[in-house]
Amino acid sequence: MDATQIKENVARVREMMAAAARQAGREPSAIRLVAACKTQPSEIVRLSAALDIDIFGENRMQEMRAHLQDGAYLGKPVHFIGHLQTNKVRQVVGQAAVIQSVGSIRLLDAIAKEAEKLQITQDILIEVNLGREEGKAGVDQGDLRQTLDHAAGKRSVHVLGLMAIPPVVSTADENRPYFSALRELADRAKRWKIENIAMDVLSMGMSDSFFPAILEGATHVRIGRDIFGARIT
């Protein structure tokens, strides 16, 4: 895909984001566009970095590290949004501005340990398994308080909010109850007033579902296909 097409795609996504924000009575500027650049080469990432993209989202640590080495992000922040194994955290901690996909206490502990070694504070999101799907990453809704209490005691990590990938559904609107549930969880967590825990970020909604996600309160939407086209396999 060439630069002109990517520019048109970003503009189209921005228009839809703004329309959803206005429909929800929100300011469009309050919603961050995360460009999910899985499988994209550095030259495409660099071209898109000059456009109206706030953040890059990476699913694969090898690609993230290559893009960082190539300077492809042009200074824009990168979030890690893919599945992260505990034995691979060393390659991501301190590289990604935010690790969005922290879906277990075990992974949280591994990130905190590595961040402590580096003498940094790693920003993270807690991934929630909204559909209680077996084999899928994310903490159960009922375990969120325990997870946040645990995170509060780790001074080398800072929880900024929540992230979720809802179950596969037939239409975008079928995601709305899941997005609403994540917003309600965040609201509940705010009322808990746990030290070292913020609930300012709700990362939810992708190419096929970001409109209803914004209607339900998303602050960050992760868009891949609608910007870059179908993934390169």
C-alpha positions, 0 to 999 in steps of 0.5 A: 500500500502506498503513502497516498492510500494510507493517508486517505485511510487515516483521514477516513478513520479520523472522520469516523472517530470524530463522528462517534465522539460527537455522537457520544458527546465527547471531544474527538481530541480525547481519543487516541488513534493507535496504529496496529502495524503488525507485519508492516515493514519499517518504510511503511511505518515511517511513512505513516508516522508522518500522518495523524497517528498518535501511537503505534501498536506492536504485536510482535517484539521482534518487529517493535525492536526492528522499527525502533532500531530503524527509527521508523516511529519518528519519535511517536510512542509505541505500545505493546499490544500483543501476547507477551510471554513471561520469558520475553518481557526483557525484550519489551520492558523499557522499549514500549511506552506502555504494555497494554496486554498484561493479563495475569499476575504472573506476567505483571510480576515478571514485568515489575521484576525487569523494570526494577532491574532497569530502575524504571517505572513501566506503564501498563494496562490490565487486560480483561477477559470480558467473555470469560473465554477459555484459553484467552489472555486476560484477567477475569472480571471477578479477579480485577480487584485482586490484580489491582491490589497486587499491582499497587504494591509493585513500585516499578509498574504503574497501571494506567487503565484497562484493555480488552479484546471482546469475543468474536461477534457477527456485527460491531454493535454486538460488542457494545455490551462488552465495551460497556462492561469494561467502562463499568469495571473502570468506573468501579476501580476508580471508586476503589481509590487504590494507590498507584492505580489510575483508570484514565485509559480504556483501550478497546475497539479495533477496525471492525468495532472502534465506532461502538467502542468510542460510544462506550468510552474508549480512550484508545482504539487499535486500528490495523486493517482500516489503515494498512489494509489486510495483513501481510502473511 
